Amino acid sequence: MNSTILCINAGSSSLKFALFDAAAACPPSGLPVALLRGDIEAPQGKPTLSYVHAGQPTRSLAPGALRGDIGAETAWLIAWLERTCDAPRPFAVAHRIVHGGLHHTRATRITPGVFSDLLGLASLAPLHQGPGLAGVQAAQAALPDAVQLACFDTAFHAGHTDAERRYAIPRDWHDRGYQRYGFHGLSFEAISRRLPAVLGERAQAAVLVAHLGSGASLCGLRGLQSVTTTMGFTALDGLVMGTRCGALDPGLVLQWLQHDQLSPGEVQSLLYQHSGLLGVSGISADTRDLLASEDPRAKQAVDLFVASIVRQIGAVAAALGGLDAMVFTGGIGTHQAGIRAAVVQRLGWLGLDIDAAANSSGHLHIASRSSRIPILTLPTDEEAVMAAQAAALLVPASA
């Protein structure tokens, strides 16, 4: 029986994908190893497909009209996999869906009713929810016999206490779902599954994970479970991000609406697409561009990004009641030593100290010998978590 699972991960700046064999044995982390994986990005505005197959990395230009249209990208990708890679036709497709709302707190089959529920949450994650569901529709059309599944970024945080989930708003609004959900759950779960192998017993203690990328958030873990996180009702809250504002006084939004007479659509565009690093610098949403720039606005944007991370690390450490390890992950967290160094430099009061040579080399362990706690650089693997969740849902039923 074909046991291939295709994972589609529609992010705010790229489309990632991977193929897995659900029947293959897994490492101790419980995360399967990909047969093939890659992504479609647009560096310098040129849509580019990068992938690794049979251990060989390959990079090529993708059709120019695709980048940003997740439905079109997904349809093209499935046809490309069959045409170019001679990949087996998947029996299941797992989709990263950012918001599961109140009711979807674990991976689930996508029925018409589930699809309708998830579409109703599109206003809570406008950069992700609609595009992710467009990918579902494209996969349904291209692979009508495959099982389509949703894996949720909010699900990992579903066990939070009332004090972590609740805003100080009237109770009836809370009961209608106006709560803190948290995001990047697939990434945080991937890290939590890998921690025992690299931290031993310490993995069960207070661990802070910093997922830093175009979207960014922190998660505090105890017992490998999410205790607190910096994003809330939407993916706008928390850290300064590539184009998103992060934590913001709600009175500022009221001022824009009432005094400056911006429309709700204009405010949404301002907060989601024209703020963050891009808005502050006026140059780029990419920290690589900003770090390479001599424009003082670029430095100002990076300084603000680092300050927001440091400020909220303090809050997460307080919620955890201490800190026993720290992990950097995500595109920035894994690949940009300068950002890691700038953050850790301001955390000496927590007992953190970085080894400059290990950090610049991107080692797994980057803490100096004098650091009170371990500091790790650990790549995430959202697609492997999606495959594991899909296999757990489907394989027992087919056995």
C-alpha positions, 0 to 999 in steps of 0.5 A, a space after each residue: 500500500 502507498 504510504 506517501 504523505 505530501 506536506 504543504 507548508 504555506 508561510 508568509 514568505 515562502 511555500 515549503 513542501 516535503 514528502 514522507 513515507 508514513 510506514 518508515 521507521 522514525 528516529 527517537 524524536 518520533 519525527 520521520 525523515 523526508 524523502 524529498 523537501 524544498 521550498 519556493 521563495 522569491 529572492 530578489 523578486 525571482 520565484 525560485 524552487 530549491 529542493 533536496 532529493 536523494 541528498 542532492 541540493 538543487 536550485 532552479 527558477 520557478 514560473 514567474 507568475 506563481 510566488 504568492 499565489 499559494 493555490 497556483 503554486 500548490 497545483 504547479 508543485 504537485 504536477 512538478 513532483 510527478 513529472 520531474 521527481 518520479 515521486 509516488 502519488 501521495 495517499 494523503 496531503 497534510 496542510 499547515 493551517 495557521 488558525 484552528 480556533 476554539 474547536 480544532 485543537 489537533 490534526 483533522 481530516 478536511 471535510 466540507 464542514 471543517 473547510 467552512 469552519 476554517 475559512 470563517 477564521 480567515 480574518 484572524 490570520 489574513 496572511 496565512 489562512 486564506 492562502 493555506 486553504 487555497 492550497 487545500 483546494 488546489 491539492 483536492 483538485 490535483 489529487 482527488 483520491 488523496 486524504 486532505 488533512 489540516 495541521 494547526 499552528 494553534 493546537 500546540 498551545 491549546 492546553 494553556 491555563 485560563 490566565 494565559 488564554 484570557 484577555 481582560 475583556 467582558 466574559 461573553 466576548 471570551 466565551 465567543 472565542 476572543 482569546 489568546 491562541 498562540 501560533 508557530 505551534 508546529 515549529 515549537 512541537 518540532 523543537 520539543 520532540 528533539 529536546 530530550 536527545 540534546 538536553 537530556 533531563 533538562 529538556 523537561 525543565 523551563 525551556 524558552 524557544 525563540 522562533 525568529 523568522 519573517 514571523 516571530 514568536 517565543 514559547 515557554 515550555 515545561 515538561 515539553 508542553 507549551 506554558 506561555 507564548 507571545 502571540 495571541 488572538 492573531 499573529 500580529 501580537 508579540 515580537 516585531 516581525 518582518 512586516 507585522 507590528 508586534 505588540 501595540 497599544 490598542 489605543 493607537 488603532 482607535 486613534 487611526 480609526 476615529 481621528 485619522 479616519 483610516 478604514 478597517 482595511 487600511 489599518 489591517 494593511 498597515 499592521 500586517 503588511 507595512 509595519 515591522 522591520 519594513 515599516 521602521 526601516 523603509 528599506 526591507 523586511 529582511 534582516 539580512 538586507 538591514 544588517 548589510 545596509 549602512 542606512 541608519 534606519 536599518 540599524 534602528 529597525 534591527 535594534 527595535 527587533 532585538 529589543 522586542 525579543 529581549 523584553 519578551 524573553 524577560 516576560 516568558 522567563 517570569 511566566 516559567 518561573 525561571 529559565 533552564 535552557 534557550 533555543 533559537 530556531 526559525 530562519 533568522 534564529 538558525 542562520 543569523 549569528 549576529 541577531 543571536 549575539 545581539 539578543 544574548 548580549 543583553 541577557 547577561 542578567 539571566 546568566 546567559 553568555 554566548 561563545 562567539 566562535 561556536 555562534 558564528 559557526 552555527 554550532 548546535 551548542 553556542 553557550 560559553 563555558 561561563 553561561 549558566 544555561 545551555 543555548 542551542 541553535 536548532 533547526 525546526 521541522 514543521 513538515 516532519 511534525 505534520 507528517 507525524 500527526 497525519 500518520 498518527 491519524 491515518 495509519 492505525 485506521 488503515 492497519 
